[in-house]
Structures are given as C-alpha cells and as structure tokens.
Amino acid sequence: MEANKYAYRAVGHTCDAPTNGIYSNCDRSGQCSVDVHENDLIGEYSPGSDSGIDTNKEFHVKVDYHETNG
C-alpha cells in the first residue's frame, strides 16, 4: 500500500516461497490493484471529501486474504 492525502494505491503481489524469511522473487506488476487515480475515484479520496473518504480525518484500512484451491 502507498498513500498520502491525495492518492491511494494498493496492489497484491504473488511471490515464490521465501528462503530464510527472504522473498527473492515476486511479480512486479501485481494483481487486484486499487488506485484512486486509475479507477477515477479522485473525488472519493481527498481532503474535505463529502462523498467518500475525507483524508483530513482518521480512517482505517482492512485487508482480507482469501485462500482458493488450497
């Protein structure tokens, strides 16, 4: 996740199994991205927004990971 008052981007990346706790190979482009600019949500995420997230106020982000196919 990368964010500030004017932009928010979150992308899931798949990686090979770690070796000694280090991930040496992950996909660069990722999948399932959310980006306020690319998804045309700029007015929904900004300081003073009255129709989405007002970034002048505290807010929380929750991420759920769902396993499929074992």
C-alpha positions as CSV (number, residue, x, y, z in Angstrom):
1,M,0.0,0.0,0.0
2,E,1.2,3.5,-0.8
3,A,-0.9,6.5,0.3
4,N,-0.9,10.2,1.2
5,K,-3.8,12.7,1.4
6,Y,-4.2,12.8,-2.4
7,A,-3.5,9.3,-3.6
8,Y,-4.0,5.7,-2.5
9,R,-2.7,2.6,-4.2
10,A,-2.8,-1.0,-3.1
11,V,-1.6,-4.0,-5.1
12,G,-1.4,-7.7,-4.3
13,H,1.8,-9.4,-5.4
14,T,2.5,-13.1,-5.6
15,C,5.9,-14.4,-4.6
16,D,7.9,-17.6,-4.6
17,A,8.3,-19.3,-1.3
18,P,10.8,-17.5,1.0
19,T,14.3,-18.8,1.7
20,N,15.3,-18.0,5.3
21,G,12.4,-15.5,5.5
22,I,13.5,-13.6,2.4
23,Y,11.3,-13.4,-0.7
24,S,13.7,-13.3,-3.6
25,N,11.2,-13.3,-6.5
26,C,7.8,-11.5,-6.7
27,D,5.8,-10.4,-9.6
28,R,6.4,-6.7,-10.4
29,S,3.0,-5.7,-11.8
30,G,0.9,-7.4,-9.2
31,Q,-2.8,-8.1,-9.4
32,C,-6.1,-6.8,-7.9
33,S,-4.9,-3.2,-7.8
34,V,-6.9,-0.3,-6.3
35,D,-5.8,3.1,-7.3
36,V,-7.8,6.3,-6.8
37,H,-6.3,7.9,-9.9
38,E,-6.5,4.9,-12.3
39,N,-10.0,3.9,-11.1
40,D,-11.3,7.5,-11.4
41,L,-12.0,7.9,-7.7
42,I,-10.2,11.1,-7.0
43,G,-13.2,12.9,-5.5
44,E,-13.9,9.9,-3.3
45,Y,-10.5,10.1,-1.6
46,S,-9.3,13.6,-0.8
47,P,-9.1,16.3,1.9
48,G,-12.6,17.6,2.6
49,S,-14.4,14.9,0.5
50,D,-18.1,14.8,1.4
51,S,-18.9,11.7,-0.8
52,G,-16.1,9.4,0.2
53,I,-13.0,9.3,2.5
54,D,-12.1,12.8,3.9
55,T,-8.3,12.3,4.2
56,N,-8.2,15.2,6.7
57,K,-9.8,12.7,9.2
58,E,-8.5,9.4,10.6
59,F,-9.6,6.4,8.7
60,H,-8.6,2.7,8.7
61,V,-7.9,0.2,6.0
62,K,-8.7,-3.5,6.4
63,V,-7.3,-6.2,4.1
64,D,-8.6,-9.8,3.9
65,Y,-6.8,-12.6,2.2
66,H,-8.9,-15.5,1.0
67,E,-7.3,-18.7,0.0
68,T,-8.6,-20.6,-3.0
69,N,-7.7,-24.0,-4.3
70,G,-5.6,-25.0,-1.2
